[in-house]
Amino acid sequence: MSKILIRGAKILGGEPQDVLIDGETIAAVSTGIEAGDATVVEAEGLILLPGLVDLHTHLREPGREDSETVLTGTKAAAVGGFTAVHAMANTFPVADTAGVVEQVWRLGKESGYCDVQPIGAVTVGLEGKKLAELGAMHDSAAGVRVFSDDGKCVDDAVIMRRALEYVKAFDGVVAQHAQEPRLTEGAQMNEGVVSAELGLGGWPAVAEESIIARDVLLAAHVGSRVHICHLSTAGSVEIVRWAKSKGWNVTAEVTPHHLLLTDELVRSYNPVYKVNPPLRTEADVMALREALADGTIDCVATDHAPHPHEDKDCEWAAAAMGMVGLETALSVVQQTMVETGMIDWAGVADRMSFRPAAIGRLDGHGRPVSAGEPANLTLVDPAYRGVVDPAGFASRSRNTPYEGRELPGRVTHTFLRGRATVVDGKLA
């Protein structure tokens, strides 16, 4: 592999420096590094971040390749600045055995655009009745450390307790989709003023908050790790903040769309805004931003949920829930968190690389930009402004809520272990 010199980049938003990549590793970080035989990337005005890590991606393969494949999903990830993604287990067949998680892991290796770390199902078939092969998935070539029935809640307290006890043996974590099913039967959107006016079935905040409260107590009781997926309400923030004040091993994520969009958008009846958990109120959005800024919420995770055109181009009640997010995540975080002054670029690196890699126990990612570290890197042009056009997405699906919206920032280059996967904003 050739040498690459990134010249004059602002590492984590700091003073401009040069970064020399030699093979798979960062060889030097300094000023005035001589290029020699290296390929030079002029990075004046650009921000250099460690490669982003997503804890919550739906790649759909195996089984729903009409929505996404590991190849197209990892291309989308690279364009978004990600060097590693965690692939959720709700595939067909479900990733509840060593064989399926190894298949996904190997497909990620073959794609070459970013590392794919499979997430194993907590229960067989996501049915919530019997623990899946957690130990076998951990011991497999995929080395699974994160387990989730995402898309469904592990609502049985005994099953959740057993899962937390089991993963403790190998420092795993259970990532909970917090949704009390009985409280959300027939729910279509956030329960509140807008749902009442539109006559749509309401999804109450307490359906999320009650499960989070139960699970942080269970995690404390057994001394294990629990991670809260796509936290979406101000009340959920308070429960997580309380659990952390107790010193319990609780972490949480927020999606870009819950940092920006509100349930007022549902007045359009456009199914692109239908998502699980639903878009909440402006007060919830501001609480989530504050919690991400103060560290109560550990990280940003995309919940990238691709769907084919026909699953979204229909009436609201029949539409699938979810939206794509890998290619727009960093731009939304720049708009909602950086440009509002709530966090700086070092904070972005912490919430989108360091912490998600630490939660997933992912080796080689979420590392400092310094000599001797793996060259998993992302260059961002923060001055760029562009209108989102899903026709240009690398993802196989187009269900973005940002179509036609101007967002700031653009990933210009992504490097996976020293190899460029994105150059000048386009796939290498």
Sine and cosine of phi, psi and omega as CSV:
sin_phi,cos_phi,sin_psi,cos_psi,sin_omega,cos_omega
0.00,0.00,0.61,-0.80,-0.06,-1.00
-0.99,0.15,0.23,-0.97,0.07,-1.00
-1.00,0.09,0.54,-0.84,0.04,-1.00
-0.77,-0.64,0.76,-0.65,0.06,-1.00
-0.93,-0.36,0.91,-0.42,0.11,-0.99
-1.00,-0.03,0.92,-0.39,-0.17,-0.99
-0.97,-0.25,0.84,-0.54,0.17,-0.99
0.97,0.22,0.47,0.89,0.02,-1.00
-0.99,0.11,0.53,-0.85,0.08,-1.00
-1.00,0.03,0.98,-0.19,-0.05,-1.00
-0.94,0.34,0.87,-0.49,-0.06,-1.00
0.81,0.59,0.48,0.88,0.03,-1.00
1.00,0.08,0.10,1.00,-0.03,-1.00
-0.99,0.11,-0.41,-0.91,-0.01,-1.00
-0.93,0.36,0.54,-0.84,-0.02,-1.00
-0.87,0.50,0.70,-0.71,0.06,-1.00
-0.61,-0.79,0.28,-0.96,0.09,-1.00
-0.99,-0.15,0.57,-0.82,0.04,-1.00
-0.78,-0.62,0.85,-0.53,0.03,-1.00
-0.98,-0.20,0.84,-0.54,0.07,-1.00
-0.97,-0.23,0.78,-0.63,0.04,-1.00
-0.80,-0.60,0.95,-0.31,-0.07,-1.00
0.93,0.36,-0.81,-0.59,-0.05,-1.00
-1.00,-0.08,0.06,1.00,-0.21,-0.98
-0.80,-0.60,0.49,-0.87,0.17,-0.99
-0.97,0.25,0.88,-0.47,-0.07,-1.00
-1.00,0.03,-0.58,0.81,-0.06,-1.00
-0.37,-0.93,0.54,-0.84,0.12,-0.99
-0.74,-0.67,0.90,-0.43,-0.09,-1.00
-0.25,-0.97,-0.18,-0.98,0.14,-0.99
-0.92,-0.40,0.54,-0.84,0.06,-1.00
0.94,0.34,0.48,0.88,0.05,-1.00
-0.93,0.37,0.74,-0.67,0.03,-1.00
-0.96,0.27,0.66,-0.75,-0.07,-1.00
-0.95,0.32,-0.64,0.77,-0.07,-1.00
0.85,0.52,-0.81,-0.59,-0.01,-1.00
-0.99,-0.11,0.28,0.96,-0.06,-1.00
-0.99,0.14,0.52,-0.86,0.19,-0.98
-0.96,0.27,0.78,-0.62,-0.09,-1.00
-0.99,-0.14,0.76,-0.65,0.14,-0.99
-0.93,-0.37,0.94,-0.35,0.02,-1.00
-0.97,0.26,0.86,-0.51,-0.15,-0.99
-0.82,-0.58,0.47,0.88,0.02,-1.00
-0.87,0.49,0.78,-0.63,0.00,-1.00
0.99,0.12,-0.08,1.00,-0.03,-1.00
-1.00,-0.10,0.47,-0.88,0.05,-1.00
-0.99,-0.15,0.75,-0.66,0.07,-1.00
-0.97,-0.26,0.85,-0.53,0.00,-1.00
-0.87,-0.49,0.40,-0.92,0.23,-0.97
-0.89,0.46,0.48,-0.87,0.01,-1.00
-0.79,0.61,0.70,-0.71,-0.04,-1.00
-0.95,0.32,0.47,-0.88,-0.02,-1.00
-0.80,-0.60,0.82,-0.57,0.02,-1.00
-0.96,-0.27,0.83,-0.56,0.01,-1.00
-1.00,0.10,-0.05,1.00,-0.20,-0.98
-0.47,-0.88,1.00,0.04,-0.02,-1.00
-0.79,-0.62,0.66,-0.75,0.12,-0.99
-0.96,-0.27,0.93,-0.37,0.00,-1.00
-0.99,-0.12,-0.17,0.99,0.16,-0.99
0.94,0.35,-0.31,0.95,0.01,-1.00
-0.99,-0.11,0.75,-0.66,0.14,0.99
-1.00,0.09,0.43,-0.90,0.23,-0.97
0.94,-0.35,-0.57,0.82,0.00,-1.00
-0.81,-0.59,0.80,0.60,-0.02,-1.00
-0.92,0.38,-0.19,0.98,0.10,-0.99
-0.95,0.33,-0.38,0.92,0.02,-1.00
-1.00,-0.02,-0.72,0.70,-0.09,-1.00
-0.23,-0.97,0.40,-0.91,0.17,-0.98
-0.82,-0.57,0.20,-0.98,0.07,-1.00
-0.86,0.51,-0.63,0.78,0.00,-1.00
-0.91,0.42,-0.78,0.62,-0.04,-1.00
-0.93,0.37,-0.58,0.82,0.02,-1.00
-0.92,0.39,-0.63,0.78,0.02,-1.00
-0.97,0.26,-0.47,0.88,0.15,-0.99
-0.89,0.47,-0.72,0.70,0.04,-1.00
-0.87,0.49,-0.64,0.77,0.02,-1.00
-0.88,0.47,-0.72,0.70,0.00,-1.00
-0.88,0.48,-0.69,0.72,0.03,-1.00
-0.87,0.50,-0.56,0.83,0.02,-1.00
-0.99,0.14,-0.03,1.00,0.03,-1.00
1.00,-0.08,0.16,0.99,-0.02,-1.00
-1.00,0.01,0.67,-0.75,0.11,-0.99
-0.94,-0.34,-0.12,0.99,0.07,-1.00
-0.46,-0.89,0.65,-0.76,0.09,-1.00
-0.73,-0.69,0.50,-0.87,0.10,-0.99
-0.98,-0.20,0.87,-0.50,-0.11,-0.99
-1.00,-0.03,0.86,-0.51,-0.04,-1.00
-0.92,0.39,0.36,-0.93,-0.21,-0.98
-1.00,0.04,-0.10,0.99,-0.11,-0.99
-0.99,0.11,0.88,0.47,0.07,-1.00
-0.98,-0.18,-0.06,-1.00,0.05,-1.00
-0.77,-0.63,0.97,-0.24,0.04,1.00
-0.94,0.34,0.33,-0.94,0.03,-1.00
-0.89,0.45,0.58,-0.82,0.04,-1.00
-0.99,0.17,0.94,0.33,-0.03,-1.00
-0.89,-0.46,0.19,0.98,0.05,-1.00
-0.70,-0.71,0.30,-0.95,0.04,-1.00
-0.87,0.50,-0.59,0.81,-0.04,-1.00
-0.89,0.46,-0.68,0.73,-0.05,-1.00
-0.95,0.30,-0.68,0.73,-0.01,-1.00
-0.91,0.41,-0.56,0.83,0.06,-1.00
-0.92,0.39,-0.60,0.80,0.05,-1.00
-0.87,0.49,-0.74,0.68,0.00,-1.00
-0.90,0.44,-0.68,0.73,0.01,-1.00
-0.86,0.51,-0.70,0.72,-0.01,-1.00
-0.93,0.36,-0.61,0.79,0.08,-1.00
-0.88,0.48,-0.60,0.80,0.07,-1.00
-0.90,0.43,-0.67,0.74,0.05,-1.00
-0.87,0.50,-0.66,0.75,-0.04,-1.00
-0.94,0.35,-0.54,0.84,-0.05,-1.00
-0.92,0.40,-0.68,0.73,0.08,-1.00
0.98,0.22,0.02,1.00,-0.04,-1.00
-1.00,-0.02,-0.49,0.87,0.15,-0.99
-0.29,-0.96,0.31,-0.95,0.03,-1.00
-0.96,0.28,0.65,-0.76,0.02,-1.00
-0.90,-0.44,0.89,-0.45,0.05,-1.00
-0.96,-0.29,0.95,-0.32,-0.02,-1.00
-0.91,0.41,0.57,-0.82,0.18,-0.98
-0.98,-0.21,0.75,-0.67,-0.01,-1.00
-1.00,0.01,0.50,-0.87,0.08,-1.00
-0.93,0.37,0.53,-0.85,0.08,-1.00
-0.98,0.22,-0.66,0.76,-0.05,-1.00
-0.84,-0.54,0.41,-0.91,-0.02,-1.00
-0.87,0.49,0.82,-0.57,0.04,-1.00
0.90,0.44,0.27,0.96,-0.09,-1.00
0.85,0.52,0.43,0.90,-0.10,-1.00
-1.00,0.01,-0.15,0.99,0.09,-1.00
0.96,0.27,0.25,0.97,-0.11,-0.99
-0.94,-0.34,-0.51,0.86,-0.10,-1.00
-0.58,-0.82,0.72,-0.70,0.00,-1.00
-0.86,0.51,0.67,-0.75,0.09,-1.00
-0.97,0.24,-0.04,-1.00,-0.06,-1.00
-0.98,0.18,0.93,0.36,-0.10,-1.00
-0.88,0.48,-0.73,0.69,-0.01,-1.00
-0.90,0.44,-0.68,0.73,0.00,-1.00
-0.90,0.43,-0.62,0.79,0.03,-1.00
-0.93,0.37,-0.61,0.79,0.06,-1.00
-0.91,0.41,-0.64,0.77,-0.04,-1.00
-0.98,0.19,-0.13,0.99,-0.02,-1.00
-0.95,0.30,0.08,-1.00,0.05,-1.00
-0.86,0.50,-0.46,0.89,-0.02,-1.00
-0.96,0.27,-0.35,0.94,0.05,-1.00
0.82,0.57,0.78,0.62,-0.11,-0.99
-0.91,0.41,0.74,-0.67,0.05,-1.00
-0.85,-0.52,-0.28,0.96,-0.02,-1.00
-0.91,-0.42,0.73,-0.69,-0.03,-1.00
-0.78,-0.62,0.71,-0.70,-0.03,-1.00
-0.40,-0.92,0.60,-0.80,0.17,-0.99
-0.99,-0.13,0.44,0.90,-0.15,-0.99
-0.70,0.72,0.65,-0.76,-0.21,-0.98
0.98,-0.21,-0.48,0.88,0.11,-0.99
-0.70,-0.72,0.47,-0.88,0.03,-1.00
-1.00,-0.03,0.65,-0.76,0.21,-0.98
-0.98,0.20,1.00,0.03,-0.17,-0.98
-1.00,0.04,-0.26,0.97,0.04,-1.00
-0.99,0.16,0.89,-0.45,-0.08,-1.00
-0.89,0.46,-0.57,0.82,0.00,-1.00
-0.93,0.37,-0.70,0.71,0.05,-1.00
-0.87,0.49,-0.69,0.73,0.00,-1.00
-0.89,0.46,-0.68,0.74,0.03,-1.00
-0.88,0.48,-0.71,0.71,-0.01,-1.00
-0.88,0.47,-0.64,0.76,0.02,-1.00
-0.89,0.45,-0.70,0.71,0.02,-1.00
-0.88,0.47,-0.63,0.78,0.04,-1.00
-0.91,0.40,-0.65,0.76,-0.09,-1.00
-0.92,0.39,-0.75,0.66,-0.09,-1.00
-0.94,0.34,-0.32,0.95,0.02,-1.00
-0.86,0.51,-0.50,0.87,-0.05,-1.00
-0.88,0.47,-0.49,0.87,-0.02,-1.00
-0.81,-0.59,0.47,0.88,0.06,-1.00
0.84,0.55,0.64,0.77,0.08,-1.00
-1.00,0.07,0.00,-1.00,0.00,-1.00
-0.62,-0.78,0.62,-0.78,0.11,-0.99
-0.99,-0.13,0.84,-0.54,0.01,-1.00
-0.98,-0.18,0.93,-0.37,-0.15,-0.99
-1.00,-0.10,0.75,-0.66,0.21,-0.98
-1.00,0.05,0.99,-0.16,-0.18,-0.98
-0.99,0.13,0.99,-0.16,-0.02,-1.00
-0.42,-0.91,0.98,-0.21,0.06,-1.00
-0.91,0.41,0.92,-0.38,-0.16,-0.99
-0.90,0.45,-0.55,0.83,-0.04,-1.00
-0.94,0.35,-0.46,0.89,-0.02,-1.00
-1.00,0.09,-0.11,0.99,-0.07,-1.00
-0.83,-0.55,0.29,0.96,0.03,-1.00
-0.89,0.46,0.83,-0.56,0.00,-1.00
0.97,0.26,0.11,0.99,-0.04,-1.00
-0.94,0.33,0.65,-0.76,-0.05,-1.00
-0.87,-0.50,-0.42,0.91,-0.05,-1.00
-0.31,-0.95,0.07,-1.00,0.03,-1.00
-0.83,0.56,0.71,-0.70,0.05,-1.00
-0.98,0.21,0.85,-0.52,-0.02,-1.00
0.10,-1.00,-0.38,-0.92,-0.05,-1.00
-0.86,0.51,-0.71,0.70,-0.08,-1.00
-0.92,0.39,-0.68,0.73,0.00,-1.00
-0.89,0.46,-0.61,0.79,0.02,-1.00
-0.91,0.42,-0.67,0.75,-0.01,-1.00
-0.94,0.35,-0.57,0.82,-0.04,-1.00
-1.00,0.06,-0.27,0.96,-0.02,-1.00
0.96,0.28,0.44,0.90,0.03,-1.00
-0.99,-0.14,0.58,-0.82,-0.01,-1.00
-0.84,0.54,0.77,-0.64,-0.10,-1.00
-1.00,0.04,0.59,-0.81,0.00,-1.00
-0.93,-0.36,0.99,-0.13,-0.15,-0.99
-0.95,0.30,0.54,-0.84,0.04,-1.00
-0.85,0.53,-0.55,0.83,-0.06,-1.00
-0.90,0.43,-0.38,0.92,0.05,-1.00
-0.90,0.44,-0.56,0.83,0.07,-1.00
-0.99,0.15,-0.73,0.68,-0.14,-0.99
-0.92,0.40,-0.58,0.82,-0.02,-1.00
-0.92,0.40,-0.61,0.79,0.03,-1.00
-0.94,0.34,-0.67,0.75,0.02,-1.00
-0.88,0.48,-0.69,0.72,0.01,-1.00
-0.86,0.50,-0.71,0.70,0.03,-1.00
-0.88,0.48,-0.70,0.72,-0.14,-0.99
-0.96,0.27,-0.55,0.84,0.08,-1.00
-0.93,0.37,-0.55,0.83,0.07,-1.00
-0.92,0.39,-0.67,0.74,0.05,-1.00
-0.89,0.45,-0.68,0.73,0.00,-1.00
-0.88,0.47,-0.65,0.76,0.04,-1.00
-0.92,0.40,-0.64,0.77,-0.04,-1.00
-0.89,0.46,-0.65,0.76,-0.05,-1.00
-0.99,-0.15,-0.06,1.00,0.02,-1.00
0.93,0.36,0.65,0.76,-0.06,-1.00
-0.87,-0.50,-0.01,-1.00,-0.04,-1.00
-0.97,-0.23,0.77,-0.64,0.13,-0.99
-0.82,-0.58,0.65,-0.76,0.02,-1.00
-0.86,-0.51,0.75,-0.67,-0.04,-1.00
-1.00,-0.09,0.88,-0.47,0.03,-1.00
-0.97,0.26,0.49,-0.87,0.13,-0.99
0.45,0.89,0.85,0.53,0.06,-1.00
-0.86,0.51,0.68,-0.73,-0.18,-0.98
-0.69,-0.73,-0.04,1.00,-0.06,-1.00
-0.81,-0.59,0.41,-0.91,0.04,-1.00
-0.88,0.48,-0.60,0.80,0.03,-1.00
-0.90,0.43,-0.62,0.78,0.05,-1.00
-0.88,0.47,-0.64,0.76,0.04,-1.00
-0.84,0.54,-0.71,0.70,-0.05,-1.00
-0.90,0.43,-0.60,0.80,0.02,-1.00
-0.92,0.40,-0.70,0.71,0.02,-1.00
-0.90,0.43,-0.65,0.76,0.02,-1.00
-0.88,0.48,-0.67,0.74,0.03,-1.00
-0.90,0.43,-0.70,0.72,-0.01,-1.00
-0.88,0.47,-0.65,0.76,0.00,-1.00
-0.93,0.38,-0.55,0.83,0.03,-1.00
-0.90,0.43,-0.38,0.92,0.04,-1.00
-0.99,0.12,-0.16,0.99,-0.05,-1.00
0.99,0.11,0.26,0.97,-0.01,-1.00
-0.98,0.21,0.44,-0.90,-0.11,-0.99
-1.00,0.06,0.96,0.29,-0.06,-1.00
-0.87,-0.50,0.75,-0.66,0.11,-0.99
-0.79,-0.62,0.28,-0.96,-0.06,-1.00
-0.49,-0.87,0.41,-0.91,0.02,-1.00
-0.80,-0.59,0.37,-0.93,0.14,-0.99
-0.75,-0.66,0.55,-0.83,0.03,-1.00
-1.00,0.02,0.40,-0.92,0.09,-1.00
-0.84,0.54,-0.65,0.76,-0.07,-1.00
-0.93,0.38,-0.48,0.88,0.07,-1.00
-0.98,0.21,-0.21,0.98,0.10,-1.00
-1.00,0.07,-0.24,0.97,-0.14,-0.99
-0.82,-0.58,-0.67,0.74,-0.19,-0.98
-0.99,-0.15,0.49,-0.87,0.02,-1.00
-0.82,-0.57,0.17,-0.99,-0.04,-1.00
-0.93,0.37,-0.19,0.98,0.08,-1.00
-0.86,0.50,-0.48,0.88,-0.02,-1.00
-0.92,0.40,-0.38,0.93,-0.02,-1.00
-0.93,0.38,-0.30,0.96,0.05,-1.00
-0.85,0.53,-0.39,0.92,0.03,-1.00
-0.97,0.25,-0.26,0.97,-0.11,-0.99
0.85,0.53,0.37,0.93,0.04,-1.00
-0.99,0.14,0.90,-0.44,-0.08,-1.00
-0.89,0.46,-0.17,0.99,0.05,-1.00
-0.89,0.45,-0.37,0.93,0.00,-1.00
-1.00,-0.06,0.11,0.99,0.01,-1.00
-1.00,0.03,0.86,-0.51,-0.13,-0.99
-0.47,-0.88,0.35,-0.93,-0.01,-1.00
-0.83,-0.55,0.87,-0.49,-0.10,0.99
-0.92,0.39,0.32,-0.95,-0.12,-0.99
-0.95,0.31,0.31,-0.95,0.15,-0.99
-0.88,0.48,0.69,-0.73,-0.10,-1.00
-0.96,-0.28,-0.36,-0.93,-0.08,-1.00
-1.00,0.03,0.20,-0.98,0.06,-1.00
-0.86,0.52,-0.63,0.78,0.02,-1.00
-0.88,0.47,-0.65,0.76,0.06,-1.00
-0.90,0.44,-0.70,0.71,0.00,-1.00
-0.84,0.54,-0.73,0.69,-0.02,-1.00
-0.92,0.40,-0.59,0.81,0.05,-1.00
-0.91,0.42,-0.62,0.78,0.02,-1.00
-0.92,0.40,-0.68,0.74,0.04,-1.00
-0.87,0.49,-0.71,0.70,0.00,-1.00
-0.89,0.45,-0.63,0.78,-0.01,-1.00
-0.94,0.35,-0.58,0.81,0.08,-1.00
-0.92,0.39,-0.63,0.78,0.00,-1.00
-0.92,0.40,-0.65,0.76,-0.07,-1.00
-1.00,0.01,-0.01,1.00,0.09,-1.00
1.00,-0.03,-0.04,1.00,0.08,-1.00
-0.87,0.50,-0.73,0.69,0.19,-0.98
-1.00,0.02,0.81,-0.58,-0.15,-0.99
-0.97,0.23,-0.60,0.80,-0.19,-0.98
-0.43,-0.90,0.24,-0.97,0.14,-0.99
-0.99,-0.16,0.75,-0.67,0.07,-1.00
-0.74,-0.67,0.64,-0.77,-0.20,-0.98
-0.97,0.25,-0.54,0.84,-0.22,-0.97
0.77,0.63,0.64,0.77,0.05,-1.00
-0.81,0.59,0.92,-0.39,-0.11,-0.99
-0.78,-0.62,0.99,0.10,-0.04,-1.00
-0.96,0.28,0.60,-0.80,0.07,-1.00
-0.67,-0.74,0.57,-0.82,0.08,-1.00
-0.92,0.39,0.34,-0.94,-0.10,-1.00
-0.78,0.63,-0.69,0.72,-0.10,-0.99
-0.93,0.37,-0.37,0.93,0.00,-1.00
-0.99,0.17,-0.19,0.98,0.03,-1.00
-0.88,-0.47,-0.41,0.91,-0.02,-1.00
-1.00,0.03,0.94,0.35,-0.07,-1.00
-0.36,-0.93,-0.04,-1.00,0.01,-1.00
-0.94,0.35,0.42,-0.91,-0.12,-0.99
-0.79,0.61,-0.76,0.65,-0.12,-0.99
-0.89,0.46,-0.52,0.86,-0.05,-1.00
-1.00,0.01,-0.19,0.98,-0.13,-0.99
-0.96,0.28,0.52,-0.86,0.09,-1.00
-0.95,0.31,0.44,-0.90,0.04,-1.00
-1.00,-0.06,0.67,-0.74,0.10,-0.99
0.76,-0.65,0.34,-0.94,-0.01,-1.00
-0.53,-0.85,0.51,-0.86,0.05,-1.00
-0.96,0.27,0.46,-0.89,-0.09,-1.00
-0.48,-0.88,-0.18,0.98,-0.11,-0.99
-0.88,0.48,-0.63,0.78,-0.13,-0.99
-0.99,0.11,-0.18,0.98,-0.04,-1.00
-0.88,-0.47,-0.09,1.00,-0.14,-0.99
-0.85,0.53,-0.76,0.65,-0.07,-1.00
-0.91,0.42,-0.60,0.80,0.03,-1.00
-0.90,0.44,-0.67,0.75,0.01,-1.00
-0.91,0.41,-0.64,0.76,0.03,-1.00
-0.91,0.41,-0.64,0.77,0.06,-1.00
-0.86,0.51,-0.70,0.71,-0.04,-1.00
-0.93,0.38,-0.72,0.69,-0.14,-0.99
-0.99,0.11,-0.48,0.88,-0.15,-0.99
-0.90,-0.43,-0.68,0.73,-0.05,-1.00
-0.99,0.17,-0.77,0.64,-0.06,-1.00
-0.96,0.29,-0.24,0.97,0.11,-0.99
-1.00,-0.01,-0.08,1.00,0.02,-1.00
0.98,0.18,0.21,0.98,-0.06,-1.00
-0.98,0.18,-0.57,0.82,0.16,-0.99
-0.65,-0.76,0.33,-0.95,0.09,-1.00
-0.98,-0.20,-0.10,-0.99,-0.06,-1.00
-0.93,0.37,-0.48,0.88,0.11,-0.99
-0.90,0.43,-0.57,0.82,0.08,-1.00
-0.92,0.40,-0.60,0.80,0.07,-1.00
-0.88,0.47,-0.71,0.70,0.03,-1.00
-0.86,0.51,-0.62,0.78,0.01,-1.00
-0.92,0.40,-0.73,0.68,-0.12,-0.99
-0.99,0.14,-0.35,0.94,-0.06,-1.00
-0.90,-0.44,0.00,1.00,0.03,-1.00
-0.65,-0.76,-0.90,0.44,-0.10,-0.99
-0.86,0.52,-0.81,0.59,-0.11,-0.99
-0.95,0.32,-0.71,0.71,0.03,-1.00
-0.88,0.48,-0.58,0.81,0.05,-1.00
-0.91,0.42,-0.62,0.78,0.01,-1.00
-0.93,0.37,-0.65,0.76,0.01,-1.00
-0.90,0.45,-0.67,0.74,0.01,-1.00
-0.99,0.14,-0.03,1.00,-0.05,-1.00
0.79,0.61,0.73,0.69,-0.11,-0.99
-1.00,-0.09,0.93,-0.38,-0.04,-1.00
-0.95,0.31,0.59,-0.81,0.12,-0.99
0.99,0.10,-0.11,0.99,0.02,-1.00
-0.85,-0.53,0.32,-0.95,-0.04,-1.00
0.90,0.43,0.62,0.78,-0.04,-1.00
-0.96,-0.28,0.39,-0.92,0.03,-1.00
-0.89,0.46,0.43,-0.90,0.11,-0.99
-1.00,0.06,1.00,0.09,-0.04,-1.00
-0.47,-0.88,0.29,-0.96,-0.07,-1.00
-0.85,0.52,0.68,-0.74,0.02,-1.00
1.00,-0.03,-0.16,0.99,-0.01,-1.00
-1.00,0.00,0.40,-0.92,0.06,-1.00
-0.86,0.51,0.63,-0.78,-0.05,-1.00
-1.00,0.07,0.90,0.44,0.14,-0.99
-0.98,-0.19,0.97,-0.24,-0.23,-0.97
-0.64,-0.76,0.41,-0.91,0.02,-1.00
-0.70,-0.72,0.78,-0.63,0.09,-1.00
-0.97,-0.25,0.75,-0.66,-0.07,-1.00
-0.82,-0.58,0.70,-0.72,0.13,-0.99
-0.99,-0.14,0.98,-0.19,-0.10,-1.00
-0.96,0.26,-0.29,0.96,-0.04,-1.00
-0.99,0.12,-0.25,0.97,-0.04,-1.00
-0.91,0.42,0.61,-0.79,0.15,-0.99
-0.75,-0.66,0.73,-0.68,-0.02,-1.00
-0.47,-0.88,0.47,-0.88,0.05,-1.00
-1.00,0.02,0.75,-0.66,-0.06,-1.00
-0.94,0.35,0.84,-0.55,0.05,-1.00
-0.82,-0.57,0.98,-0.21,-0.06,-1.00
-0.88,0.47,-0.31,0.95,0.03,-1.00
-0.87,0.49,-0.40,0.92,0.00,-1.00
-0.99,-0.11,0.13,0.99,-0.03,-1.00
-0.93,0.37,0.54,-0.84,0.14,-0.99
-0.98,0.19,-0.43,0.90,0.06,-1.00
-0.88,0.47,0.47,-0.88,0.05,-1.00
-0.96,0.28,-0.36,0.93,-0.04,-1.00
-0.95,-0.31,0.30,-0.95,-0.14,-0.99
-0.81,-0.58,0.21,0.98,-0.12,-0.99
-0.99,0.17,0.93,0.36,0.04,-1.00
-0.98,-0.21,0.65,-0.76,0.06,-1.00
-0.99,0.15,-0.04,1.00,-0.11,-0.99
-0.97,-0.22,0.11,0.99,-0.02,-1.00
-0.82,0.58,0.77,-0.64,0.01,-1.00
0.99,0.16,-0.06,1.00,-0.01,-1.00
-1.00,-0.06,0.66,-0.75,0.08,-1.00
-0.99,0.14,0.79,-0.62,0.05,-1.00
-0.82,-0.58,0.49,-0.87,0.00,-1.00
-1.00,0.04,0.36,-0.93,0.17,-0.99
0.99,0.16,0.52,-0.85,0.04,-1.00
-0.46,-0.89,0.69,-0.72,0.12,-0.99
-0.97,0.26,0.85,-0.52,0.02,-1.00
-1.00,-0.06,-0.60,0.80,-0.02,-1.00
-0.62,-0.78,0.62,-0.78,0.18,-0.98
-0.78,-0.62,0.72,-0.70,0.01,-1.00
-0.86,-0.52,0.81,-0.58,0.07,-1.00
-0.95,-0.32,0.95,-0.32,-0.07,-1.00
0.74,0.68,0.75,0.66,0.11,-0.99
1.00,0.10,-0.11,0.99,0.01,-1.00
-0.97,-0.24,0.78,-0.63,-0.03,-1.00
-0.95,0.32,0.85,-0.53,0.11,-0.99
-0.99,-0.16,-0.39,0.92,0.09,-1.00
-0.72,-0.69,0.74,-0.68,0.03,-1.00
-0.75,-0.66,0.80,-0.59,-0.01,-1.00
0.79,0.61,0.64,0.77,0.09,-1.00
0.99,0.15,0.02,1.00,-0.02,-1.00
-0.84,-0.55,0.49,-0.87,0.01,-1.00
-0.86,0.52,0.71,-0.70,-0.01,-1.00
-0.98,0.22,0.00,0.00,0.00,0.00
